[in-house]
Amino acid sequence: MHSVFAAPAPSAIPVTFATRESWDAICADLPGEARQFAKANGFAAKPGACLTLPSADGRIAQVIFGLEDETSKHRDLFRPGQLPGLLPAGVYRFANAPHDTRLATLAFALGSYRFSRYRKTDAPAVKLVAPDGIDIADITRMAEATQLARDLINTPSNDMGPEQLALAAQHLAERFGADFNCIVGDELTRQNFPLIHAVGMASSRAPRLIDLTWGDPAHPKVTLVGKGVCFDSGGLDLKPSSGMLIMKKDMGGAASVLALALMVMDAKLKVRLRVLIPAVENAVAGNAFRPLDIFTSRKGLSVEIGNTDAEGRLVLADAIALACEERPDLLIDLGTLTGAARVALGPDLPPFYTNDETLASDLATCAKQENDPLWRLPLWPAYDAWLDSKVANINNAPSGTFAGSITCALFLQRFVEDAKSWLHVDIYGWTPSAKPARPEGGECQAARAIYKLLGQRYG
């Protein structure tokens, strides 16, 4: 990843952060010509407003950038992420402290992202001198991981099928000296992964289970499971065209898990890390799995297919069952799973589920600290009966329309056994409209918050 950070330089252009509350005092301290220039331009420190002040020789003397007031309920700590898209080419430094200097620095890096695989897009020729006291290595690590996830999600499915997703995981494994294994096609049935095979068998691109391990076996076992549905047509319960439009993002859980793995390995956290990604394409063909088909899962539970468009929980179930066979200390799964989560909380706020109260509290704190929002929803026991089947142990999709994200979490919980602690996150993996540091398109969600949690526990 091309670094957006520069070494300290006397010529670095200062960026002064101003709010409506602080602007009058900042303006009064400007040289007379600069103050007049700001007034002539009607600058009032509106959040996101950027004013470039010239020097007498025509160079850029200073930049003023508007932030929300300190007391505002709507402060966006990533607001400085707009700067790379607003500033002329050059090297800049923060002249005063924004609301959160560390998050502002990260936002600057995240806001420099451009997806340019198919169309030339010049990255902003803007660099930032690292503020004092900021761990730039950690900021760069998080920015690189986010770029990896965004690139994977933004790549269309014709170039990001199960094989390409596996290659991305293999490259990551090779970079950090991790062990890599991949079970492909009919070998999945021979090695007892029937649900993964069932979902992916209709595609001409073979399904597979990606398995990466890294770290000292004596360290606590942390296992990450990511949903890798590289395109979701809905299967025979076919989605409408509008519902299929951004289904290239349905491997967003896998992308975010790989981003999290990058951060963990690069930071050399004291864990024995395992990453499991069931990578499939949910396609339509004569051999596609059907509504009311029944498959016996790896765990031994028989699963009736209530809806072929509830495929993500199926592939995760087999991977979770495998993960639990080695009794991990912490099992985490991420997936772009339910529209119900978006209805409840919108695209920016993924729900998470766990019965570990300490884990829930710690994760909520980390999510707030990292500006990587998450919101806990309950594993409500009374809804577990909604998963009952008259002919199998469990149905993958209840017929009702209520509590879809919760019932999905309860479905996955049925396959969790012998993990000391389990966390499930139902992410969206997409930013529908651009926000500071978060361009429209694929987005890495929950990974930074979980990385913060793991760093605190195993750093």
Secondary structure, 3 states (H helix, E strand, C coil): CCCCEECCCCCCEEEEEECCCCHHHHHHCCCHHHHHHHHHCCCCCCCCCEEEEECCCCCEEEEEEECCCCCCCCCCCCHHHHHHHHCCCEEEEECCCCCCHHHHHHHHHHCCCCCCCCCCCCCCCEEEECCCCCCHHHHHHHHHHHHHHHHHHHCCCCCCCHHHHHHHHHHHHHHHCCEEEEEECCHHHHCCCHHHHHHHCCCCCCCEEEEEEECCCCCCEEEEEECEEEEECCCCCCCCHHHHCCHHHHHHHHHHHHHHHHHHHHCCCCCEEEEEEEEEEECCCCCCCCCCCEEECCCCCEEECCCCCCCHHHHHHHHHHHHHCCCCCEEEEEECCCHHHHHHHCCCCCEEECCCHHHHHHHHHHHHHCCCCCEECCCCHHHHHHHCCCCCCEECCCCCCCCHHHHHHHHHHCCCCCCCCEEEEECCCEECCCECCECCEECCCCHHHHHHHHHHHHC
